[in-house]
Amino acid sequence: MTQEDLTITDPKMTAHNVNVFYGEKQAINDVSIDVGTELVTAFIGPSGCGKSTFLRSLNRMNDTVAGAKVTGKISLDGEDIYAPSMDVVQLRARVGMVFQKPNPFPKSIYDNVAYGPRIHGLAPNKSDLDGIVEKALHRAGLWDEVKDRLQESGTALSGGQQQRLCIARAIAVDPEVVLMDEPCSALDPIATAKIEELIHELRGKFAIVIVTHNMQQAARVSQRTAFFHLGTLVEYGKTTDIFTNPKQERTKDYITGRYG
């Protein structure tokens, strides 16, 4: 594989020499990676290897952790997201996040999805807001299941539906990037298949980065895979190459199940 195969001509996000510290402990060590707009990028690696920590640095979620410090440079469309002038609320609208456990607000299905567009002033009136909510639920593959129960609580949905509701909530503000931190680990196989199908459908509309401990899932949904181990980025490449012809011994050992 030549380096050109991997060159992302117009990366949506770039990370250069990124380090993340929690107090004295270094969790991420000198990671550089480009995230393409048209691609799904998967972060894989054993538990505690830093993949979720790195993911959270892409929308400054680590800011909420006491003692966390990020060095290096992370850019969104060439703009440094850690610059003092960066509005973090706006950043998180542009770089949405879906967490491991579905976490709908204790509000109606409608209000869960309408929350972001309301606070960001994206809908001048009720009919605009209705349209945004319907579009987001359609995109999340949930509209047909909930269209007659929009005033019911989001927490009354099944786990898989709740996770799709959280995806609808994240995409309702039309983000540019969607980060997913092990979005299926709390779900059964049927709900997982629906989320994977959804990732395929959303590809190209947003840059998507998914952290997963499930290698088969990474192979199914992504076009680029980054393998993390002990806080370092060991290998990054086309998903097919990482799984069939890894360059690094550590990657091969992980893929073949020797550790992890």
Secondary structure, 3 states (H helix, E strand, C coil): CCHHHHCCCCEEEEEEEEEEEECCEEEEEEEEEEEECCCEEEEECCCCCCHHHHHHHCCCHHHHCCCEEEEEEEEECCEECCCCCCCHHHHHHHEEEECCCCCCCCCEHHHHHHHHHHHCCCCCCHHHHHHHHHHHHHHCCCHHHHCCCCCCEHHHCCHHHHHHHHHHHHHCCCCCEEEEECCCCCCCHHHHHHHHHHHHHHECCEEEEEECCCHHHHHHHCCEEEEEECCEEEEEEEHHHHHHCCCCHHHHHHHCCCCC
